[in-house]
């Protein structure tokens, strides 16, 4: 039987895993967004696709590169955290 403390501990671990997994993609989105925003401010170019397309391309690239890290982190969370609770161990 899952106690309230175990439930909140698993919930806390799950939220932490989601933060760790999303950090590379969000960090690159922030860096690219700030860089393009600075470039737009310096050149007075206010084109919407100039901010959207490079940011999405960089996020997809980082997602592709960090996919192994993300899947390994999620697998470890499930194998070490969720499955033992379901089995009852």
Jmol script that loads the backbone (N, CA, C; Angstrom):
load data "model"
ATOM      1  N   UNK A   1       0.843  -1.184   0.000  1.00  0.00           N
ATOM      2  CA  UNK A   1       0.000   0.000   0.000  1.00  0.00           C
ATOM      3  C   UNK A   1       0.887   1.245   0.000  1.00  0.00           C
ATOM      4  N   UNK A   2       0.568   2.161  -0.867  1.00  0.00           N
ATOM      5  CA  UNK A   2       1.344   3.390  -1.016  1.00  0.00           C
ATOM      6  C   UNK A   2       0.889   4.396   0.031  1.00  0.00           C
ATOM      7  N   UNK A   3       1.825   4.804   0.887  1.00  0.00           N
ATOM      8  CA  UNK A   3       1.481   5.790   1.905  1.00  0.00           C
ATOM      9  C   UNK A   3       1.516   7.194   1.307  1.00  0.00           C
ATOM     10  N   UNK A   4       1.006   8.117   2.076  1.00  0.00           N
ATOM     11  CA  UNK A   4       0.976   9.509   1.615  1.00  0.00           C
ATOM     12  C   UNK A   4       2.394  10.060   1.440  1.00  0.00           C
ATOM     13  N   UNK A   5       3.292   9.710   2.344  1.00  0.00           N
ATOM     14  CA  UNK A   5       4.678  10.178   2.251  1.00  0.00           C
ATOM     15  C   UNK A   5       5.359   9.609   1.009  1.00  0.00           C
ATOM     16  N   UNK A   6       5.126   8.330   0.709  1.00  0.00           N
ATOM     17  CA  UNK A   6       5.706   7.731  -0.492  1.00  0.00           C
ATOM     18  C   UNK A   6       5.159   8.383  -1.744  1.00  0.00           C
ATOM     19  N   UNK A   7       3.854   8.661  -1.748  1.00  0.00           N
ATOM     20  CA  UNK A   7       3.230   9.303  -2.901  1.00  0.00           C
ATOM     21  C   UNK A   7       3.863  10.665  -3.184  1.00  0.00           C
ATOM     22  N   UNK A   8       4.019  11.468  -2.133  1.00  0.00           N
ATOM     23  CA  UNK A   8       4.594  12.804  -2.329  1.00  0.00           C
ATOM     24  C   UNK A   8       6.076  12.727  -2.678  1.00  0.00           C
ATOM     25  N   UNK A   9       6.770  11.707  -2.177  1.00  0.00           N
ATOM     26  CA  UNK A   9       8.172  11.533  -2.539  1.00  0.00           C
ATOM     27  C   UNK A   9       8.308  11.175  -4.017  1.00  0.00           C
ATOM     28  N   UNK A  10       7.471  10.268  -4.501  1.00  0.00           N
ATOM     29  CA  UNK A  10       7.497   9.903  -5.917  1.00  0.00           C
ATOM     30  C   UNK A  10       7.091  11.088  -6.779  1.00  0.00           C
ATOM     31  N   UNK A  11       6.113  11.848  -6.336  1.00  0.00           N
ATOM     32  CA  UNK A  11       5.694  13.047  -7.066  1.00  0.00           C
ATOM     33  C   UNK A  11       6.825  14.062  -7.142  1.00  0.00           C
ATOM     34  N   UNK A  12       7.537  14.264  -6.031  1.00  0.00           N
ATOM     35  CA  UNK A  12       8.672  15.183  -6.005  1.00  0.00           C
ATOM     36  C   UNK A  12       9.770  14.698  -6.940  1.00  0.00           C
ATOM     37  N   UNK A  13      10.068  13.408  -6.918  1.00  0.00           N
ATOM     38  CA  UNK A  13      11.086  12.851  -7.807  1.00  0.00           C
ATOM     39  C   UNK A  13      10.684  12.999  -9.272  1.00  0.00           C
ATOM     40  N   UNK A  14       9.411  12.768  -9.566  1.00  0.00           N
ATOM     41  CA  UNK A  14       8.929  12.918 -10.937  1.00  0.00           C
ATOM     42  C   UNK A  14       9.034  14.347 -11.440  1.00  0.00           C
ATOM     43  N   UNK A  15       8.714  15.292 -10.582  1.00  0.00           N
ATOM     44  CA  UNK A  15       8.850  16.700 -10.976  1.00  0.00           C
ATOM     45  C   UNK A  15      10.307  17.073 -11.180  1.00  0.00           C
ATOM     46  N   UNK A  16      11.194  16.543 -10.329  1.00  0.00           N
ATOM     47  CA  UNK A  16      12.619  16.837 -10.484  1.00  0.00           C
ATOM     48  C   UNK A  16      13.155  16.233 -11.776  1.00  0.00           C
ATOM     49  N   UNK A  17      12.712  15.021 -12.117  1.00  0.00           N
ATOM     50  CA  UNK A  17      13.130  14.396 -13.374  1.00  0.00           C
ATOM     51  C   UNK A  17      12.655  15.228 -14.559  1.00  0.00           C
ATOM     52  N   UNK A  18      11.438  15.743 -14.490  1.00  0.00           N
ATOM     53  CA  UNK A  18      10.939  16.568 -15.593  1.00  0.00           C
ATOM     54  C   UNK A  18      11.723  17.868 -15.726  1.00  0.00           C
ATOM     55  N   UNK A  19      12.171  18.434 -14.618  1.00  0.00           N
ATOM     56  CA  UNK A  19      13.010  19.639 -14.675  1.00  0.00           C
ATOM     57  C   UNK A  19      14.357  19.317 -15.301  1.00  0.00           C
ATOM     58  N   UNK A  20      14.963  18.208 -14.891  1.00  0.00           N
ATOM     59  CA  UNK A  20      16.268  17.817 -15.423  1.00  0.00           C
ATOM     60  C   UNK A  20      16.181  17.524 -16.922  1.00  0.00           C
ATOM     61  N   UNK A  21      15.119  16.854 -17.332  1.00  0.00           N
ATOM     62  CA  UNK A  21      14.961  16.486 -18.740  1.00  0.00           C
ATOM     63  C   UNK A  21      14.721  17.720 -19.613  1.00  0.00           C
ATOM     64  N   UNK A  22      13.948  18.662 -19.110  1.00  0.00           N
ATOM     65  CA  UNK A  22      13.609  19.826 -19.928  1.00  0.00           C
ATOM     66  C   UNK A  22      14.679  20.915 -19.902  1.00  0.00           C
ATOM     67  N   UNK A  23      15.638  20.831 -18.999  1.00  0.00           N
ATOM     68  CA  UNK A  23      16.638  21.896 -18.847  1.00  0.00           C
ATOM     69  C   UNK A  23      17.463  22.164 -20.108  1.00  0.00           C
ATOM     70  N   UNK A  24      17.985  21.152 -20.819  1.00  0.00           N
ATOM     71  CA  UNK A  24      18.792  21.482 -22.005  1.00  0.00           C
ATOM     72  C   UNK A  24      17.994  22.213 -23.089  1.00  0.00           C
ATOM     73  N   UNK A  25      16.782  21.776 -23.340  1.00  0.00           N
ATOM     74  CA  UNK A  25      15.970  22.397 -24.392  1.00  0.00           C
ATOM     75  C   UNK A  25      15.582  23.818 -23.994  1.00  0.00           C
ATOM     76  N   UNK A  26      15.186  23.998 -22.742  1.00  0.00           N
ATOM     77  CA  UNK A  26      14.801  25.341 -22.294  1.00  0.00           C
ATOM     78  C   UNK A  26      15.998  26.287 -22.233  1.00  0.00           C
ATOM     79  N   UNK A  27      17.156  25.773 -21.872  1.00  0.00           N
ATOM     80  CA  UNK A  27      18.347  26.615 -21.812  1.00  0.00           C
ATOM     81  C   UNK A  27      18.737  27.105 -23.208  1.00  0.00           C
ATOM     82  N   UNK A  28      18.704  26.221 -24.187  1.00  0.00           N
ATOM     83  CA  UNK A  28      19.073  26.648 -25.543  1.00  0.00           C
ATOM     84  C   UNK A  28      18.024  27.607 -26.103  1.00  0.00           C
ATOM     85  N   UNK A  29      16.750  27.402 -25.763  1.00  0.00           N
ATOM     86  CA  UNK A  29      15.714  28.334 -26.211  1.00  0.00           C
ATOM     87  C   UNK A  29      15.949  29.719 -25.615  1.00  0.00           C
ATOM     88  N   UNK A  30      16.364  29.759 -24.357  1.00  0.00           N
ATOM     89  CA  UNK A  30      16.655  31.043 -23.718  1.00  0.00           C
ATOM     90  C   UNK A  30      17.857  31.723 -24.357  1.00  0.00           C
ATOM     91  N   UNK A  31      18.916  30.970 -24.580  1.00  0.00           N
ATOM     92  CA  UNK A  31      20.134  31.547 -25.149  1.00  0.00           C
ATOM     93  C   UNK A  31      19.897  32.049 -26.572  1.00  0.00           C
ATOM     94  N   UNK A  32      19.244  31.226 -27.394  1.00  0.00           N
ATOM     95  CA  UNK A  32      18.974  31.632 -28.782  1.00  0.00           C
ATOM     96  C   UNK A  32      18.002  32.802 -28.811  1.00  0.00           C
ATOM     97  N   UNK A  33      16.997  32.780 -27.964  1.00  0.00           N
ATOM     98  CA  UNK A  33      16.035  33.881 -27.911  1.00  0.00           C
ATOM     99  C   UNK A  33      16.683  35.197 -27.514  1.00  0.00           C
ATOM    100  N   UNK A  34      17.551  35.148 -26.507  1.00  0.00           N
ATOM    101  CA  UNK A  34      18.248  36.372 -26.097  1.00  0.00           C
ATOM    102  C   UNK A  34      19.201  36.870 -27.181  1.00  0.00           C
ATOM    103  N   UNK A  35      19.885  35.945 -27.834  1.00  0.00           N
ATOM    104  CA  UNK A  35      20.814  36.337 -28.898  1.00  0.00           C
ATOM    105  C   UNK A  35      20.074  36.986 -30.062  1.00  0.00           C
ATOM    106  N   UNK A  36      18.990  36.380 -30.480  1.00  0.00           N
ATOM    107  CA  UNK A  36      18.225  36.937 -31.596  1.00  0.00           C
ATOM    108  C   UNK A  36      17.557  38.248 -31.192  1.00  0.00           C
ATOM    109  N   UNK A  37      17.075  38.317 -29.957  1.00  0.00           N
ATOM    110  CA  UNK A  37      16.486  39.573 -29.476  1.00  0.00           C
ATOM    111  C   UNK A  37      17.499  40.704 -29.455  1.00  0.00           C
ATOM    112  N   UNK A  38      18.718  40.400 -29.034  1.00  0.00           N
ATOM    113  CA  UNK A  38      19.782  41.405 -29.056  1.00  0.00           C
ATOM    114  C   UNK A  38      20.116  41.816 -30.486  1.00  0.00           C
ATOM    115  N   UNK A  39      20.189  40.835 -31.377  1.00  0.00           N
ATOM    116  CA  UNK A  39      20.448  41.133 -32.788  1.00  0.00           C
ATOM    117  C   UNK A  39      19.343  42.014 -33.375  1.00  0.00           C
ATOM    118  N   UNK A  40      18.088  41.707 -33.051  1.00  0.00           N
ATOM    119  CA  UNK A  40      16.973  42.521 -33.555  1.00  0.00           C
ATOM    120  C   UNK A  40      17.010  43.931 -32.976  1.00  0.00           C
ATOM    121  N   UNK A  41      17.374  44.047 -31.729  1.00  0.00           N
ATOM    122  CA  UNK A  41      17.439  45.377 -31.118  1.00  0.00           C
ATOM    123  C   UNK A  41      18.567  46.211 -31.730  1.00  0.00           C
ATOM    124  N   UNK A  42      19.666  45.554 -32.060  1.00  0.00           N
ATOM    125  CA  UNK A  42      20.797  46.287 -32.639  1.00  0.00           C
ATOM    126  C   UNK A  42      20.565  46.674 -34.090  1.00  0.00           C
ATOM    127  N   UNK A  43      19.823  45.865 -34.833  1.00  0.00           N
ATOM    128  CA  UNK A  43      19.629  46.128 -36.259  1.00  0.00           C
ATOM    129  C   UNK A  43      18.255  46.692 -36.593  1.00  0.00           C
ATOM    130  N   UNK A  44      17.376  46.784 -35.633  1.00  0.00           N
ATOM    131  CA  UNK A  44      15.999  47.271 -35.823  1.00  0.00           C
ATOM    132  C   UNK A  44      15.206  46.430 -36.810  1.00  0.00           C
ATOM    133  N   UNK A  45      15.552  45.156 -36.924  1.00  0.00           N
ATOM    134  CA  UNK A  45      14.777  44.213 -37.752  1.00  0.00           C
ATOM    135  C   UNK A  45      13.733  43.577 -36.852  1.00  0.00           C
ATOM    136  N   UNK A  46      12.464  43.720 -37.202  1.00  0.00           N
ATOM    137  CA  UNK A  46      11.388  43.181 -36.370  1.00  0.00           C
ATOM    138  C   UNK A  46      10.587  42.132 -37.145  1.00  0.00           C
ATOM    139  N   UNK A  47      11.251  41.108 -37.583  1.00  0.00           N
ATOM    140  CA  UNK A  47      10.610  40.033 -38.338  1.00  0.00           C
ATOM    141  C   UNK A  47      10.310  38.880 -37.382  1.00  0.00           C
ATOM    142  N   UNK A  48       9.067  38.397 -37.365  1.00  0.00           N
ATOM    143  CA  UNK A  48       8.669  37.345 -36.430  1.00  0.00           C
ATOM    144  C   UNK A  48       9.315  36.003 -36.753  1.00  0.00           C
ATOM    145  N   UNK A  49       9.478  35.701 -38.036  1.00  0.00           N
ATOM    146  CA  UNK A  49      10.075  34.414 -38.384  1.00  0.00           C
ATOM    147  C   UNK A  49      11.553  34.362 -38.017  1.00  0.00           C
ATOM    148  N   UNK A  50      12.178  35.519 -37.879  1.00  0.00           N
ATOM    149  CA  UNK A  50      13.581  35.571 -37.482  1.00  0.00           C
ATOM    150  C   UNK A  50      13.768  35.047 -36.064  1.00  0.00           C
ATOM    151  N   UNK A  51      12.768  35.215 -35.205  1.00  0.00           N
ATOM    152  CA  UNK A  51      12.867  34.688 -33.844  1.00  0.00           C
ATOM    153  C   UNK A  51      12.392  33.246 -33.769  1.00  0.00           C
ATOM    154  N   UNK A  52      11.395  32.891 -34.534  1.00  0.00           N
ATOM    155  CA  UNK A  52      10.766  31.574 -34.390  1.00  0.00           C
ATOM    156  C   UNK A  52      11.584  30.447 -35.010  1.00  0.00           C
ATOM    157  N   UNK A  53      11.978  30.600 -36.246  1.00  0.00           N
ATOM    158  CA  UNK A  53      12.623  29.507 -36.988  1.00  0.00           C
ATOM    159  C   UNK A  53      13.974  29.107 -36.379  1.00  0.00           C
ATOM    160  N   UNK A  54      14.883  30.021 -36.082  1.00  0.00           N
ATOM    161  CA  UNK A  54      16.151  29.580 -35.484  1.00  0.00           C
ATOM    162  C   UNK A  54      15.977  28.969 -34.094  1.00  0.00           C
ATOM    163  N   UNK A  55      15.025  29.509 -33.326  1.00  0.00           N
ATOM    164  CA  UNK A  55      14.805  28.970 -31.993  1.00  0.00           C
ATOM    165  C   UNK A  55      14.286  27.537 -32.061  1.00  0.00           C
ATOM    166  N   UNK A  56      13.336  27.280 -32.946  1.00  0.00           N
ATOM    167  CA  UNK A  56      12.800  25.929 -33.096  1.00  0.00           C
ATOM    168  C   UNK A  56      13.874  24.988 -33.635  1.00  0.00           C
ATOM    169  N   UNK A  57      14.672  25.452 -34.578  1.00  0.00           N
ATOM    170  CA  UNK A  57      15.740  24.610 -35.126  1.00  0.00           C
ATOM    171  C   UNK A  57      16.770  24.268 -34.052  1.00  0.00           C
ATOM    172  N   UNK A  58      17.136  25.236 -33.235  1.00  0.00           N
ATOM    173  CA  UNK A  58      18.102  24.969 -32.164  1.00  0.00           C
ATOM    174  C   UNK A  58      17.522  24.032 -31.119  1.00  0.00           C
ATOM    175  N   UNK A  59      16.250  24.201 -30.787  1.00  0.00           N
ATOM    176  CA  UNK A  59      15.607  23.323 -29.818  1.00  0.00           C
ATOM    177  C   UNK A  59      15.516  21.897 -30.340  1.00  0.00           C
ATOM    178  N   UNK A  60      15.194  21.735 -31.612  1.00  0.00           N
ATOM    179  CA  UNK A  60      15.155  20.394 -32.197  1.00  0.00           C
ATOM    180  C   UNK A  60      16.536  19.753 -32.214  1.00  0.00           C
ATOM    181  N   UNK A  61      17.553  20.542 -32.519  1.00  0.00           N
ATOM    182  CA  UNK A  61      18.914  20.017 -32.515  1.00  0.00           C
ATOM    183  C   UNK A  61      19.344  19.562 -31.129  1.00  0.00           C
ATOM    184  N   UNK A  62      19.076  20.367 -30.117  1.00  0.00           N
ATOM    185  CA  UNK A  62      19.433  19.998 -28.746  1.00  0.00           C
ATOM    186  C   UNK A  62      18.609  18.799 -28.284  1.00  0.00           C
ATOM    187  N   UNK A  63      17.348  18.750 -28.678  1.00  0.00           N
ATOM    188  CA  UNK A  63      16.513  17.601 -28.326  1.00  0.00           C
ATOM    189  C   UNK A  63      17.073  16.329 -28.934  1.00  0.00           C
ATOM    190  N   UNK A  64      17.498  16.403 -30.177  1.00  0.00           N
ATOM    191  CA  UNK A  64      18.051  15.231 -30.856  1.00  0.00           C
ATOM    192  C   UNK A  64      19.353  14.783 -30.195  1.00  0.00           C
ATOM    193  N   UNK A  65      20.204  15.750 -29.830  1.00  0.00           N
ATOM    194  CA  UNK A  65      21.482  15.422 -29.199  1.00  0.00           C
ATOM    195  C   UNK A  65      21.281  14.856 -27.790  1.00  0.00           C
ATOM    196  N   UNK A  66      20.337  15.404 -27.033  1.00  0.00           N
ATOM    197  CA  UNK A  66      20.154  14.987 -25.640  1.00  0.00           C
ATOM    198  C   UNK A  66      19.092  13.905 -25.466  1.00  0.00           C
ATOM    199  N   UNK A  67      18.623  13.325 -26.557  1.00  0.00           N
ATOM    200  CA  UNK A  67      17.588  12.302 -26.467  1.00  0.00           C
ATOM    201  C   UNK A  67      18.057  11.084 -25.672  1.00  0.00           C
ATOM    202  N   UNK A  68      19.313  10.689 -25.801  1.00  0.00           N
ATOM    203  CA  UNK A  68      19.841   9.558 -25.050  1.00  0.00           C
ATOM    204  C   UNK A  68      19.825   9.848 -23.553  1.00  0.00           C
ATOM    205  N   UNK A  69      20.256  11.045 -23.180  1.00  0.00           N
ATOM    206  CA  UNK A  69      20.231  11.450 -21.775  1.00  0.00           C
ATOM    207  C   UNK A  69      18.806  11.453 -21.229  1.00  0.00           C
ATOM    208  N   UNK A  70      17.877  11.979 -22.012  1.00  0.00           N
ATOM    209  CA  UNK A  70      16.492  12.049 -21.564  1.00  0.00           C
ATOM    210  C   UNK A  70      15.887  10.666 -21.370  1.00  0.00           C
ATOM    211  N   UNK A  71      16.098   9.786 -22.342  1.00  0.00           N
ATOM    212  CA  UNK A  71      15.520   8.442 -22.229  1.00  0.00           C
ATOM    213  C   UNK A  71      16.177   7.658 -21.094  1.00  0.00           C
ATOM    214  N   UNK A  72      17.477   7.821 -20.890  1.00  0.00           N
ATOM    215  CA  UNK A  72      18.161   7.139 -19.792  1.00  0.00           C
ATOM    216  C   UNK A  72      17.634   7.630 -18.442  1.00  0.00           C
ATOM    217  N   UNK A  73      17.425   8.931 -18.314  1.00  0.00           N
ATOM    218  CA  UNK A  73      16.913   9.494 -17.063  1.00  0.00           C
ATOM    219  C   UNK A  73      15.502   8.996 -16.775  1.00  0.00           C
ATOM    220  N   UNK A  74      14.648   8.992 -17.786  1.00  0.00           N
ATOM    221  CA  UNK A  74      13.283   8.493 -17.590  1.00  0.00           C
ATOM    222  C   UNK A  74      13.262   7.002 -17.277  1.00  0.00           C
ATOM    223  N   UNK A  75      14.097   6.235 -17.960  1.00  0.00           N
ATOM    224  CA  UNK A  75      14.148   4.799 -17.712  1.00  0.00           C
ATOM    225  C   UNK A  75      14.609   4.516 -16.290  1.00  0.00           C
ATOM    226  N   UNK A  76      15.645   5.223 -15.829  1.00  0.00           N
ATOM    227  CA  UNK A  76      16.115   5.044 -14.457  1.00  0.00           C
ATOM    228  C   UNK A  76      15.038   5.400 -13.447  1.00  0.00           C
ATOM    229  N   UNK A  77      14.293   6.469 -13.703  1.00  0.00           N
ATOM    230  CA  UNK A  77      13.217   6.866 -12.795  1.00  0.00           C
ATOM    231  C   UNK A  77      12.161   5.772 -12.701  1.00  0.00           C
ATOM    232  N   UNK A  78      11.786   5.211 -13.839  1.00  0.00           N
ATOM    233  CA  UNK A  78      10.769   4.153 -13.833  1.00  0.00           C
ATOM    234  C   UNK A  78      11.280   2.875 -13.200  1.00  0.00           C
ATOM    235  N   UNK A  79      12.498   2.470 -13.566  1.00  0.00           N
ATOM    236  CA  UNK A  79      13.028   1.189 -13.058  1.00  0.00           C
ATOM    237  C   UNK A  79      13.328   1.279 -11.560  1.00  0.00           C
ATOM    238  N   UNK A  80      13.886   2.400 -11.109  1.00  0.00           N
ATOM    239  CA  UNK A  80      14.284   2.508  -9.705  1.00  0.00           C
ATOM    240  C   UNK A  80      13.202   3.101  -8.816  1.00  0.00           C
ATOM    241  N   UNK A  81      12.240   3.827  -9.388  1.00  0.00           N
ATOM    242  CA  UNK A  81      11.256   4.507  -8.560  1.00  0.00           C
ATOM    243  C   UNK A  81       9.838   4.000  -8.664  1.00  0.00           C
ATOM    244  N   UNK A  82       9.356   3.815  -9.871  1.00  0.00           N
ATOM    245  CA  UNK A  82       7.947   3.490 -10.061  1.00  0.00           C
ATOM    246  C   UNK A  82       7.689   1.978 -10.017  1.00  0.00           C
ATOM    247  N   UNK A  83       8.473   1.207 -10.742  1.00  0.00           N
ATOM    248  CA  UNK A  83       8.225  -0.235 -10.822  1.00  0.00           C
ATOM    249  C   UNK A  83       8.322  -0.915  -9.456  1.00  0.00           C
ATOM    250  N   UNK A  84       9.303  -0.598  -8.612  1.00  0.00           N
ATOM    251  CA  UNK A  84       9.296  -1.231  -7.277  1.00  0.00           C
ATOM    252  C   UNK A  84       8.049  -0.909  -6.458  1.00  0.00           C
ATOM    253  N   UNK A  85       7.487   0.275  -6.638  1.00  0.00           N
ATOM    254  CA  UNK A  85       6.257   0.608  -5.909  1.00  0.00           C
ATOM    255  C   UNK A  85       5.068  -0.180  -6.444  1.00  0.00           C
ATOM    256  N   UNK A  86       5.038  -0.396  -7.752  1.00  0.00           N
ATOM    257  CA  UNK A  86       3.939  -1.154  -8.348  1.00  0.00           C
ATOM    258  C   UNK A  86       4.031  -2.622  -7.943  1.00  0.00           C
ATOM    259  N   UNK A  87       5.251  -3.162  -7.961  1.00  0.00           N
ATOM    260  CA  UNK A  87       5.457  -4.565  -7.592  1.00  0.00           C
ATOM    261  C   UNK A  87       5.225  -4.767  -6.096  1.00  0.00           C
ATOM    262  N   UNK A  88       5.540  -3.740  -5.312  1.00  0.00           N
ATOM    263  CA  UNK A  88       5.323  -3.828  -3.871  1.00  0.00           C
ATOM    264  C   UNK A  88       6.586  -3.990  -3.082  1.00  0.00           C
ATOM    265  N   UNK A  89       7.730  -3.674  -3.699  1.00  0.00           N
ATOM    266  CA  UNK A  89       9.003  -3.876  -3.023  1.00  0.00           C
ATOM    267  C   UNK A  89       9.504  -2.715  -2.355  1.00  0.00           C
TER     268      UNK A  89
END
end "model"
wireframe off; spacefill off
backbone 0.3
color backbone group
